[in-house]
């Protein structure tokens, strides 16, 4: 899987028009739209059944993953020089 960054303009009909490079293969693709907006769109995203997007405003509860995550005993031990030098 590869990703490319393209600049685009959302028109007044809420559409994007892109010309993709020839290297992009024909077929299904996943599109992620990143935009600046001051309003809260979380309600819109949750009402749309085809939108599989988690709202940025979703509340996380402290301790909700307690007991599900474990770290190794040597988690904070210094890493060997081979790690920093890229040796296998």
N, CA, C and O of each residue as an XYZ file, in Angstrom:
352
protein
N       0.846     -1.168      0.000
C       0.000      0.000      0.000
C       0.893      1.233      0.000
O       1.884      1.291      0.728
N       0.541      2.207     -0.812
C       1.282      3.457     -0.889
C       0.332      4.613     -0.659
O      -0.885      4.453     -0.745
N       0.883      5.770     -0.369
C       0.074      6.976     -0.185
C       0.737      8.119     -0.941
O       1.962      8.191     -1.031
N      -0.082      9.004     -1.479
C       0.418     10.216     -2.109
C      -0.370     11.388     -1.551
O      -1.524     11.239     -1.148
N       0.253     12.542     -1.529
C      -0.415     13.744     -1.033
C      -0.704     14.652     -2.224
O       0.198     14.998     -2.987
N      -1.969     15.034     -2.375
C      -2.390     15.906     -3.454
C      -3.169     17.075     -2.861
O      -3.933     16.895     -1.913
N      -2.984     18.245     -3.404
C      -3.780     19.403     -2.998
C      -5.050     19.412     -3.828
O      -5.007     19.126     -5.024
N      -6.176     19.735     -3.217
C      -7.446     19.778     -3.933
C      -8.323     20.868     -3.337
O      -8.075     21.353     -2.233
N      -9.341     21.240     -4.080
C     -10.308     22.237     -3.625
C     -11.678     21.578     -3.555
O     -12.100     20.907     -4.497
N     -12.368     21.772     -2.443
C     -13.738     21.284     -2.305
C     -14.642     22.373     -2.879
O     -14.648     23.504     -2.392
N     -15.402     22.029     -3.914
C     -16.231     23.055     -4.554
C     -17.556     23.237     -3.823
O     -17.812     22.577     -2.816
N     -18.406     24.143     -4.340
C     -19.661     24.458     -3.673
C     -20.669     23.314     -3.714
O     -21.695     23.371     -3.036
N     -20.390     22.276     -4.501
C     -21.237     21.077     -4.515
C     -20.658     19.991     -3.609
O     -21.132     18.855     -3.625
N     -19.633     20.333     -2.819
C     -18.946     19.411     -1.911
C     -18.317     18.247     -2.667
O     -18.406     17.097     -2.239
N     -17.685     18.553     -3.787
C     -17.016     17.544     -4.600
C     -15.536     17.864     -4.733
O     -15.123     19.022     -4.666
N     -14.750     16.817     -4.922
C     -13.321     16.937     -5.189
C     -13.055     16.431     -6.598
O     -13.660     15.455     -7.040
N     -12.158     17.091     -7.295
C     -11.756     16.642     -8.626
C     -10.240     16.522     -8.618
O      -9.532     17.506     -8.408
N      -9.744     15.305     -8.851
C      -8.313     15.039     -8.782
C      -7.830     14.400    -10.076
O      -8.543     13.609    -10.694
N      -6.635     14.743    -10.471
C      -5.958     14.078    -11.580
C      -4.812     13.294    -10.948
O      -3.870     13.883    -10.419
N      -4.892     11.984    -11.003
C      -3.887     11.138    -10.367
C      -2.723     10.879    -11.309
O      -2.894     10.850    -12.528
N      -1.525     10.690    -10.731
C      -0.365     10.346    -11.562
C      -0.587      9.005    -12.264
O      -1.342      8.164    -11.776
N       0.068      8.807    -13.405
C      -0.088      7.577    -14.191
C       0.389      6.340    -13.429
O      -0.031      5.224    -13.737
N       1.268      6.530    -12.433
C       1.789      5.390    -11.668
C       0.723      4.755    -10.781
O       0.893      3.620    -10.337
N      -0.376      5.469    -10.513
C      -1.437      4.941     -9.658
C      -2.237      3.918    -10.455
O      -2.767      4.220    -11.525
N      -2.315      2.705     -9.918
C      -3.014      1.625    -10.610
C      -4.527      1.857    -10.599
O      -5.072      2.426     -9.653
N      -5.183      1.416    -11.647
C      -6.633      1.499    -11.747
C      -7.249      0.474    -10.807
O      -6.790     -0.667    -10.760
N      -8.270      0.853    -10.064
C      -8.948     -0.057     -9.156
C      -9.430      0.669     -7.919
O      -9.383      1.898     -7.857
N      -9.887     -0.076     -6.944
C     -10.406      0.532     -5.713
C      -9.304      1.295     -4.968
O      -8.129      0.932     -5.022
N      -9.709      2.345     -4.283
C      -8.776      3.139     -3.488
C      -9.485      3.632     -2.238
O     -10.714      3.708     -2.202
N      -8.722      3.961     -1.229
C      -9.264      4.540     -0.005
C      -8.894      6.008      0.008
O      -7.737      6.357     -0.227
N      -9.855      6.869      0.277
C      -9.630      8.308      0.271
C      -9.843      8.852      1.670
O     -10.859      8.569      2.304
N      -8.891      9.631      2.150
C      -9.003     10.303      3.442
C      -8.966     11.794      3.172
O      -8.043     12.282      2.519
N      -9.950     12.521      3.661
C     -10.028     13.962      3.449
C      -9.649     14.656      4.744
O     -10.267     14.430      5.784
N      -8.630     15.502      4.678
C      -8.177     16.280      5.826
C      -8.500     17.739      5.516
O      -8.057     18.272      4.499
N      -9.268     18.381      6.385
C      -9.662     19.755      6.121
C      -9.705     20.568      7.402
O      -9.846     20.020      8.495
N      -9.585     21.870      7.257
C      -9.661     22.796      8.376
C     -11.113     23.204      8.556
O     -11.773     23.598      7.594
N     -11.616     23.114      9.784
C     -12.987     23.513     10.051
C     -13.136     23.739     11.546
O     -12.653     22.944     12.352
N     -13.799     24.815     11.910
C     -13.997     25.132     13.322
C     -15.255     24.490     13.897
O     -15.401     24.411     15.117
N     -16.163     24.032     13.043
C     -17.409     23.468     13.551
C     -17.213     22.010     13.943
O     -16.246     21.363     13.541
N     -18.146     21.514     14.733
C     -18.103     20.123     15.198
C     -18.854     19.251     14.204
O     -20.074     19.359     14.090
N     -18.141     18.383     13.480
C     -18.770     17.505     12.492
C     -18.969     16.102     13.034
O     -19.360     15.211     12.280
N     -18.712     15.872     14.321
C     -18.809     14.516     14.853
C     -20.214     13.956     14.709
O     -20.369     12.762     14.452
N     -21.248     14.785     14.867
C     -22.618     14.311     14.708
C     -22.909     13.895     13.286
O     -23.624     12.919     13.061
N     -22.366     14.619     12.317
C     -22.569     14.294     10.907
C     -21.921     12.951     10.596
O     -22.525     12.107      9.934
N     -20.702     12.750     11.068
C     -19.984     11.511     10.772
C     -20.674     10.309     11.389
O     -20.712      9.237     10.785
N     -21.223     10.476     12.594
C     -21.866      9.354     13.256
C     -23.205      9.001     12.616
O     -23.637      7.852     12.710
N     -23.874      9.956     11.969
C     -25.156      9.686     11.324
C     -24.974      8.990      9.983
O     -25.909      8.362      9.486
N     -23.805      9.088      9.395
C     -23.565      8.514      8.082
C     -23.105      7.065      8.239
O     -21.996      6.833      8.720
N     -23.928      6.078      7.846
C     -23.543      4.675      8.053
C     -22.320      4.261      7.241
O     -21.596      3.354      7.652
N     -22.071      4.906      6.093
C     -20.929      4.509      5.280
C     -19.624      5.135      5.762
O     -18.545      4.709      5.350
N     -19.710      6.123      6.614
C     -18.499      6.779      7.106
C     -17.944      5.993      8.286
O     -18.556      5.949      9.353
N     -16.801      5.383      8.094
C     -16.171      4.606      9.162
C     -15.088      5.460      9.800
O     -13.904      5.132      9.724
N     -15.498      6.558     10.430
C     -14.569      7.514     11.004
C     -14.906      7.685     12.473
O     -16.066      7.896     12.826
N     -13.909      7.595     13.323
C     -14.128      7.835     14.742
C     -14.027      9.322     15.001
O     -13.093      9.973     14.533
N     -14.944      9.850     15.717
C     -14.969     11.269     16.017
C     -13.762     11.648     16.863
O     -13.384     10.918     17.779
N     -13.157     12.795     16.553
C     -12.027     13.271     17.347
C     -12.464     13.646     18.744
O     -11.644     13.679     19.661
N     -13.743     13.931     18.922
C     -14.252     14.322     20.223
C     -14.684     13.150     21.089
O     -15.203     13.359     22.186
N     -14.483     11.933     20.628
C     -14.901     10.759     21.390
C     -14.163     10.714     22.728
O     -12.945     10.881     22.781
N     -14.901     10.492     23.785
C     -14.324     10.510     25.133
C     -13.723      9.153     25.459
O     -14.341      8.111     25.241
N     -12.515      9.189     25.982
C     -11.871      7.967     26.473
C     -11.962      7.984     27.997
O     -11.821      9.029     28.632
N     -12.198      6.823     28.558
C     -12.301      6.719     30.017
C     -10.968      6.268     30.593
O     -10.339      5.346     30.073
N     -10.544      6.915     31.658
C      -9.320      6.521     32.343
C      -9.481      5.080     32.826
O     -10.471      4.742     33.474
N      -8.510      4.244     32.508
C      -8.518      2.855     32.946
C      -9.314      1.907     32.067
O      -9.480      0.740     32.422
N      -9.816      2.378     30.920
C     -10.648      1.506     30.090
C      -9.872      0.331     29.511
O     -10.480     -0.659     29.104
N      -8.550      0.413     29.462
C      -7.731     -0.688     28.937
C      -6.925     -1.381     30.043
O      -5.994     -2.136     29.760
N      -7.284     -1.122     31.281
C      -6.565     -1.715     32.410
C      -6.597     -3.239     32.309
O      -7.654     -3.841     32.119
N      -5.425     -3.845     32.438
C      -5.312     -5.292     32.392
C      -5.186     -5.870     30.983
O      -4.918     -7.062     30.832
N      -5.373     -5.048     29.952
C      -5.284     -5.533     28.581
C      -3.916     -5.303     27.966
O      -3.568     -5.930     26.965
N      -3.143     -4.412     28.555
C      -1.831     -4.062     28.013
C      -0.769     -4.375     29.056
O      -0.900     -4.000     30.221
N       0.281     -5.062     28.632
C       1.377     -5.388     29.531
C       2.692     -4.990     28.883
O       2.873     -5.163     27.678
N       3.600     -4.462     29.671
C       4.925     -4.131     29.143
C       5.933     -5.132     29.694
O       5.736     -5.717     30.760
N       7.012     -5.315     28.949
C       8.053     -6.252     29.355
C       8.769     -5.736     30.596
O       8.781     -4.532     30.854
N       9.365     -6.643     31.364
C      10.093     -6.262     32.584
C      11.257     -5.330     32.270
O      11.599     -4.469     33.081
N      11.870     -5.495     31.094
C      13.026     -4.673     30.721
C      12.627     -3.498     29.822
O      13.450     -3.007     29.049
N      11.394     -3.053     29.915
C      10.878     -1.983     29.051
C      11.761     -0.742     29.063
O      12.022     -0.158     28.011
N      12.220     -0.335     30.232
C      13.015      0.893     30.335
C      14.527      0.629     30.375
O      15.304      1.517     30.728
N      14.938     -0.584     30.016
C      16.371     -0.896     29.969
C      17.002     -0.232     28.742
O      16.331     -0.045     27.727
N      18.283      0.124     28.830
C      18.954      0.732     27.669
C      18.962     -0.226     26.479
O      19.103     -1.437     26.647
N      18.810      0.324     25.291
C      18.851     -0.495     24.086
C      20.293     -0.764     23.692
O      21.156      0.084     23.918
N      20.576     -1.928     23.107
C      21.954     -2.259     22.722
C      22.434     -1.367     21.571
O      21.628     -0.813     20.823
N      23.760     -1.237     21.443
C      24.344     -0.428     20.375
C      23.916     -0.911     18.995
O      23.784     -0.102     18.077
N      23.696     -2.214     18.830
C      23.286     -2.764     17.540
C      21.963     -2.136     17.080
O      21.748     -1.937     15.885
N      21.099     -1.833     18.018
C      19.824     -1.188     17.672
C      20.070      0.191     17.077
O      19.504      0.529     16.037
N      20.904      0.981     17.723
C      21.150      2.356     17.278
C      21.995      2.415     16.007
O      21.880      3.364     15.232
N      22.835      1.418     15.791
C      23.712      1.424     14.614
C      23.082      0.718     13.417
O      23.665      0.713     12.333
N      21.905      0.125     13.595
C      21.229     -0.519     12.493
C      21.761     -1.893     12.172
O      21.463     -2.431     11.106
N      22.538     -2.476     13.059
C      23.048     -3.833     12.829
C      21.949     -4.850     13.055
O      21.069     -4.648     13.892
N      21.996     -5.941     12.312
C      20.992     -6.994     12.499
C      21.454     -7.931     13.505
O      20.756     -8.897     13.815
